[in-house]
Amino acid sequence: MKIVRRIGAAPWERGSQTGQTCPDIFELSDGNFAVIGREATAELDGELPPDAARADDERIVVITRETLLRAKTDIPEH
């Protein structure tokens, strides 16, 4: 599995002072996506709706609204 491309704007395009350490979204070679964000599992686990679940090896990650909105045009339709 490899990172194929960034989805959305680079951190520096979204106002990161260093241009390096900000939320990010990447498309992977297997068609899945990887997300860099703030780990918030402990904070949000109890807030999941009844029809949502998290496996032991999964984490809840928060990205900024701007990160996702700027990625919208790059997200494939299929």
Sine and cosine of phi, psi and omega as CSV:
sin_phi,cos_phi,sin_psi,cos_psi,sin_omega,cos_omega
0.00,0.00,0.72,-0.69,-0.01,-1.00
-0.67,-0.75,0.40,-0.92,0.11,-0.99
-0.98,0.22,0.82,-0.57,-0.01,-1.00
-1.00,-0.01,-0.71,0.71,-0.04,-1.00
-0.26,-0.96,0.35,-0.94,0.12,-0.99
-0.98,0.19,0.61,-0.79,0.09,-1.00
-0.97,-0.26,0.91,-0.42,0.00,-1.00
0.99,-0.10,-0.22,-0.98,-0.08,-1.00
-0.98,0.21,0.54,-0.84,0.08,-1.00
-0.93,0.38,0.41,-0.91,-0.01,-1.00
-0.79,0.62,-0.67,0.75,-0.02,-1.00
-0.90,0.44,-0.48,0.88,0.04,-1.00
-0.96,0.28,-0.33,0.94,0.01,-1.00
-0.98,-0.17,0.18,0.98,0.11,-0.99
0.99,-0.12,0.16,0.99,0.05,-1.00
-0.88,0.47,0.75,-0.66,0.00,-1.00
-0.91,0.41,-0.60,0.80,-0.01,-1.00
-0.99,-0.11,-0.34,0.94,-0.03,-1.00
0.96,0.29,0.20,0.98,-0.10,-0.99
-0.83,-0.56,-0.71,0.70,-0.17,-0.99
-0.94,-0.34,1.00,0.09,0.03,-1.00
-0.56,-0.83,0.25,-0.97,0.10,-1.00
-0.82,0.58,0.53,-0.85,-0.03,-1.00
-0.43,-0.90,0.40,-0.92,0.02,-1.00
-0.76,-0.64,0.71,-0.70,-0.01,-1.00
-0.75,-0.66,0.60,-0.80,0.14,-0.99
-1.00,0.01,0.68,-0.74,-0.03,-1.00
-0.98,-0.22,0.34,-0.94,-0.05,-1.00
-0.88,0.47,-0.39,0.92,0.02,-1.00
-1.00,-0.02,0.10,0.99,0.03,-1.00
1.00,-0.05,-0.17,0.99,0.05,-1.00
-0.99,0.13,0.04,-1.00,-0.01,-1.00
-0.81,-0.58,0.55,-0.83,0.09,-1.00
-0.90,-0.44,0.59,-0.81,-0.05,-1.00
-0.80,-0.60,0.72,-0.69,0.18,-0.98
-0.98,-0.22,0.82,-0.57,0.00,-1.00
-0.34,-0.94,-0.05,-1.00,0.01,-1.00
-0.98,0.17,0.81,-0.59,0.00,-1.00
-0.93,0.37,0.82,-0.57,-0.06,-1.00
-0.67,-0.75,0.47,0.88,-0.06,-1.00
-0.86,0.51,-0.78,0.62,-0.04,-1.00
-0.87,0.49,-0.62,0.78,-0.04,-1.00
-0.95,0.33,-0.59,0.81,-0.15,-0.99
-0.93,-0.37,-0.18,0.98,-0.06,-1.00
-0.82,0.58,-0.69,0.72,0.00,-1.00
-0.96,0.29,-0.16,0.99,0.00,-1.00
-1.00,-0.07,-0.12,0.99,-0.01,-1.00
-0.88,0.48,0.62,-0.78,0.04,-1.00
-0.92,0.40,0.32,-0.95,-0.06,-1.00
-0.84,0.54,-0.47,0.88,-0.04,-1.00
-1.00,-0.07,0.25,0.97,0.04,-1.00
-0.88,-0.48,0.57,-0.82,0.01,-1.00
-0.57,-0.82,0.38,-0.92,0.00,-1.00
-0.80,-0.60,0.78,-0.63,0.05,-1.00
-0.96,0.27,0.30,-0.95,-0.02,-1.00
-0.86,0.52,-0.49,0.87,-0.02,-1.00
-1.00,-0.09,0.19,0.98,0.03,-1.00
-0.95,-0.32,0.49,-0.87,0.02,-1.00
-0.78,-0.63,0.47,-0.88,0.11,-0.99
-1.00,-0.02,0.81,-0.58,-0.05,-1.00
-0.84,-0.54,0.69,-0.72,0.00,-1.00
-0.97,-0.25,0.75,-0.66,0.16,-0.99
-0.87,-0.49,0.35,-0.94,-0.01,-1.00
-0.95,0.32,0.42,-0.91,0.06,-1.00
-0.85,0.52,-0.69,0.73,-0.02,-1.00
-0.87,0.49,-0.63,0.78,0.02,-1.00
-0.86,0.52,-0.73,0.68,-0.02,-1.00
-0.95,0.32,-0.68,0.74,-0.01,-1.00
-0.90,0.44,-0.62,0.79,0.02,-1.00
-0.95,0.31,-0.32,0.95,0.02,-1.00
-1.00,0.05,-0.29,0.96,-0.12,-0.99
-0.77,0.64,-0.70,0.71,-0.04,-1.00
-0.94,0.33,-0.35,0.94,-0.01,-1.00
-1.00,-0.04,-0.16,0.99,-0.04,-1.00
-0.98,0.22,0.83,-0.56,-0.03,-1.00
-0.89,0.45,0.50,-0.86,0.04,-1.00
-0.96,0.29,-0.50,0.87,-0.05,-1.00
-0.73,-0.68,0.00,0.00,0.00,0.00
